[in-house]
């Protein structure tokens, strides 16, 4: 999971930023913010490569969010 997170961070470099206050949020809130951020960026993108990258990141972030929610439900 750590390597996947690092790879996603590298892929997202330069695509936007989140406020420093996000560092104090719990993992579910961070995961939700990432999904929202990637999807919002994809909606506003006019560049096909950028759009594809954001969609891929959103897909992975949604999977991670679902996984985190399943852990919280246990």
Helices and strands as residue ranges (DSSP letters): H 2-12, G 20-24, H 27-44, H 48-73
